Amino acid sequence: GAPVRIVIPWKYGFKSAKSIVKIRLTDKEPVTSWHRTAPIEYGFYSNVNPNVSHPRWSQSTERRIDGRNIFSSKIKTEMFNGYGEYVEKLYAGMDLRKFY
């Protein structure tokens, strides 16, 4: 939205900014509403990681909606939604199975 739009394509949609009220920098991982509500559903960073299964389903494959067929064939999910070469250095040295 306006005046600022933040798109983070390698994150799950709920982790993208909806509206910015304030920005606070911290040296500790904050408790979020998602973590309070369902801590086992997704990790704090909420990166797309096909090697970590969601508690209720596999995330190793996905279906792309291409505008022609909503039930397209499943394809392998790519790490960071295919943006790995651009963002993987942001997570260098992290255990991506624990901090996904």
Backbone as CSV, one residue per row, in Angstrom:
resi,resn,N_x,N_y,N_z,CA_x,CA_y,CA_z,C_x,C_y,C_z
1,GLY,0.801,-1.178,0.000,0.000,0.000,0.000,0.854,1.256,0.000
2,ALA,0.223,2.376,0.020,0.921,3.656,-0.003,0.987,4.205,1.410
3,PRO,1.936,4.996,1.748,3.022,5.494,0.916,4.193,4.529,0.800
4,VAL,4.216,3.461,1.617,5.318,2.505,1.561,4.742,1.111,1.363
5,ARG,5.346,0.360,0.471,4.933,-1.028,0.269,6.156,-1.906,0.452
6,ILE,6.035,-2.893,1.311,7.130,-3.823,1.547,6.696,-5.191,1.036
7,VAL,7.473,-5.744,0.124,7.198,-7.066,-0.412,8.381,-7.949,-0.059
8,ILE,8.108,-9.061,0.603,9.162,-9.985,1.007,8.791,-11.355,0.440
9,PRO,9.143,-11.629,-0.820,8.635,-12.820,-1.495,9.156,-14.152,-0.976
10,TRP,10.205,-14.174,-0.172,10.694,-15.450,0.337,10.119,-15.767,1.716
11,LYS,9.208,-14.954,2.197,8.540,-15.176,3.482,7.113,-15.647,3.231
12,TYR,6.545,-16.318,4.209,5.127,-16.637,4.120,4.339,-15.350,4.253
13,GLY,3.189,-15.284,3.611,2.414,-14.049,3.517,2.059,-13.383,4.817
14,PHE,1.799,-14.163,5.855,1.415,-13.537,7.123,2.553,-12.750,7.737
15,LYS,3.786,-12.980,7.293,4.944,-12.302,7.875,5.229,-10.971,7.180
16,SER,4.630,-10.718,6.051,4.851,-9.453,5.351,4.156,-8.315,6.094
17,ALA,4.722,-7.143,5.973,4.150,-5.973,6.650,2.801,-5.621,6.040
18,LYS,1.823,-5.383,6.865,0.496,-4.974,6.397,0.348,-3.461,6.485
19,SER,0.780,-2.907,7.579,0.835,-1.453,7.721,1.903,-1.150,8.767
20,ILE,2.695,-0.169,8.486,3.795,0.180,9.379,3.338,1.296,10.303
21,VAL,3.386,1.033,11.590,3.019,2.024,12.592,4.279,2.638,13.182
22,LYS,5.254,1.767,13.486,6.547,2.243,13.972,7.579,1.161,13.699
23,ILE,8.832,1.543,13.710,9.937,0.615,13.536,10.768,0.667,14.808
24,ARG,11.006,-0.504,15.376,11.790,-0.588,16.600,12.914,-1.594,16.373
25,LEU,14.146,-1.200,16.605,15.291,-2.089,16.469,15.594,-2.685,17.836
26,THR,15.871,-3.990,17.854,16.127,-4.673,19.114,17.200,-5.732,18.928
27,ASP,17.854,-6.103,19.991,18.874,-7.149,19.898,18.333,-8.511,20.339
28,LYS,17.050,-8.584,20.656,16.419,-9.834,21.073,15.212,-10.128,20.180
29,GLU,14.956,-11.415,19.982,13.798,-11.823,19.186,12.521,-11.466,19.943
30,PRO,11.664,-10.648,19.357,10.438,-10.257,20.065,9.382,-11.365,20.031
31,VAL,8.510,-11.358,20.997,7.360,-12.261,20.987,6.331,-11.638,20.049
32,THR,5.840,-12.430,19.119,4.884,-11.925,18.135,3.501,-12.516,18.393
33,SER,2.499,-11.941,17.774,1.142,-12.466,17.947,1.037,-13.889,17.401
34,TRP,1.733,-14.185,16.285,1.699,-15.539,15.745,2.374,-16.518,16.692
35,HIS,3.465,-16.117,17.305,4.156,-17.024,18.219,3.320,-17.270,19.474
36,ARG,2.623,-16.257,19.942,1.737,-16.437,21.097,0.574,-17.373,20.759
37,THR,0.020,-17.216,19.575,-1.165,-17.969,19.171,-0.853,-19.415,18.796
38,ALA,0.165,-19.626,17.969,0.469,-20.968,17.450,1.975,-21.130,17.257
39,PRO,2.730,-21.283,18.340,4.190,-21.316,18.230,4.754,-22.484,17.426
40,ILE,4.010,-23.580,17.282,4.544,-24.706,16.515,4.228,-24.619,15.022
41,GLU,3.428,-23.647,14.611,3.024,-23.547,13.209,4.166,-23.101,12.290
42,TYR,4.847,-22.024,12.648,5.917,-21.482,11.816,7.014,-20.932,12.712
43,GLY,8.235,-20.904,12.180,9.340,-20.322,12.922,9.274,-18.799,12.901
44,PHE,10.077,-18.170,13.721,10.067,-16.709,13.822,10.353,-16.035,12.483
45,TYR,11.344,-16.531,11.747,11.721,-15.883,10.491,10.730,-16.170,9.374
46,SER,9.994,-17.258,9.475,8.947,-17.623,8.511,9.446,-17.674,7.077
47,ASN,10.649,-18.194,6.905,11.175,-18.387,5.565,10.543,-19.627,4.946
48,VAL,10.406,-19.614,3.633,9.935,-20.795,2.933,11.089,-21.790,2.930
49,ASN,10.927,-22.899,3.650,11.965,-23.921,3.747,11.317,-25.281,3.509
50,PRO,11.513,-25.853,2.309,10.884,-27.134,1.999,11.420,-28.290,2.834
51,ASN,12.531,-28.083,3.537,13.126,-29.140,4.352,12.539,-29.210,5.758
52,VAL,11.669,-28.282,6.104,11.013,-28.276,7.411,9.513,-28.428,7.172
53,SER,8.968,-29.539,7.612,7.538,-29.771,7.410,6.716,-28.991,8.421
54,HIS,5.628,-28.463,7.956,4.635,-27.839,8.824,4.038,-28.970,9.669
55,PRO,3.599,-28.701,10.896,3.043,-29.775,11.725,1.854,-30.510,11.102
56,ARG,1.151,-29.858,10.189,-0.050,-30.483,9.619,0.066,-30.864,8.147
57,TRP,1.138,-30.481,7.462,1.281,-30.833,6.052,2.733,-30.672,5.616
58,SER,3.047,-31.269,4.489,4.393,-31.144,3.934,4.501,-29.826,3.171
59,GLN,5.659,-29.230,3.231,5.908,-28.010,2.460,6.942,-28.268,1.367
60,SER,7.181,-29.556,1.063,8.199,-29.896,0.076,7.717,-29.696,-1.357
61,THR,6.395,-29.629,-1.551,5.851,-29.358,-2.884,4.784,-28.275,-2.780
62,GLU,4.482,-27.692,-3.925,3.471,-26.636,-3.976,2.794,-26.659,-5.339
63,ARG,1.712,-25.949,-5.448,1.031,-25.760,-6.732,1.068,-24.278,-7.061
64,ARG,1.528,-23.955,-8.242,1.539,-22.566,-8.686,0.212,-22.245,-9.346
65,ILE,-0.338,-21.125,-9.002,-1.571,-20.668,-9.642,-1.152,-19.819,-10.826
66,ASP,-1.442,-20.305,-12.017,-0.960,-19.628,-13.224,-2.053,-18.879,-13.978
67,GLY,-3.252,-18.832,-13.441,-4.326,-18.118,-14.116,-5.115,-18.976,-15.075
68,ARG,-4.596,-20.151,-15.396,-5.300,-21.040,-16.318,-5.933,-22.221,-15.595
69,ASN,-5.223,-22.749,-14.603,-5.702,-23.955,-13.945,-5.328,-23.909,-12.472
70,ILE,-6.310,-23.843,-11.613,-6.038,-23.770,-10.173,-5.502,-25.099,-9.638
71,PHE,-5.754,-26.191,-10.334,-5.284,-27.503,-9.905,-4.110,-27.961,-10.766
72,SER,-3.110,-27.133,-10.894,-1.936,-27.478,-11.688,-1.130,-28.563,-10.979
73,SER,-0.184,-29.138,-11.677,0.655,-30.189,-11.106,1.508,-29.639,-9.977
74,LYS,1.831,-30.510,-9.030,2.700,-30.103,-7.929,4.132,-29.987,-8.436
75,ILE,4.849,-29.015,-7.895,6.267,-28.841,-8.200,7.026,-28.788,-6.879
76,LYS,8.336,-29.027,-6.943,9.146,-28.965,-5.727,9.236,-27.516,-5.248
77,THR,9.040,-27.318,-3.969,9.177,-25.990,-3.377,10.656,-25.645,-3.310
78,GLU,11.004,-24.448,-3.716,12.396,-24.009,-3.672,12.670,-23.266,-2.367
79,MET,13.884,-23.417,-1.868,14.289,-22.711,-0.654,14.121,-21.215,-0.868
80,PHE,13.603,-20.533,0.122,13.346,-19.088,0.059,12.492,-18.724,-1.150
81,ASN,11.598,-19.636,-1.567,10.702,-19.414,-2.710,11.459,-19.096,-3.997
82,GLY,12.673,-19.622,-4.116,13.466,-19.405,-5.318,14.337,-18.160,-5.281
83,TYR,14.331,-17.436,-4.177,15.138,-16.221,-4.052,16.444,-16.483,-3.313
84,GLY,16.829,-17.751,-3.173,18.010,-18.127,-2.405,19.273,-17.381,-2.774
85,GLU,19.557,-17.273,-4.057,20.806,-16.606,-4.451,20.851,-15.141,-4.020
86,TYR,19.703,-14.547,-3.776,19.654,-13.139,-3.384,19.628,-12.943,-1.871
87,VAL,19.076,-13.902,-1.137,18.863,-13.675,0.298,19.567,-14.661,1.222
88,GLU,20.123,-15.747,0.696,20.691,-16.756,1.593,21.826,-16.215,2.453
89,LYS,22.529,-15.207,1.993,23.621,-14.637,2.801,23.094,-13.930,4.053
90,LEU,21.818,-13.546,4.054,21.222,-12.936,5.246,21.118,-13.934,6.393
91,TYR,21.133,-15.224,6.055,20.944,-16.278,7.049,22.184,-17.161,7.184
92,ALA,23.330,-16.695,6.714,24.578,-17.466,6.766,24.900,-17.846,8.209
93,GLY,25.232,-19.117,8.410,25.605,-19.596,9.734,24.440,-19.967,10.630
94,MET,23.218,-19.722,10.188,22.044,-20.059,11.007,21.616,-21.498,10.749
95,ASP,21.100,-22.152,11.755,20.499,-23.470,11.611,19.099,-23.257,11.031
96,LEU,18.959,-23.447,9.727,17.691,-23.141,9.053,16.600,-24.179,9.311
97,ARG,16.932,-25.280,9.973,15.894,-26.219,10.405,15.271,-25.728,11.710
98,LYS,16.062,-25.026,12.514,15.560,-24.477,13.776,15.016,-23.064,13.580
99,PHE,15.760,-22.246,12.837,15.387,-20.841,12.615,14.889,-20.660,11.184
100,TYR,13.766,-21.252,10.872,13.221,-21.129,9.513,12.188,-20.039,9.454
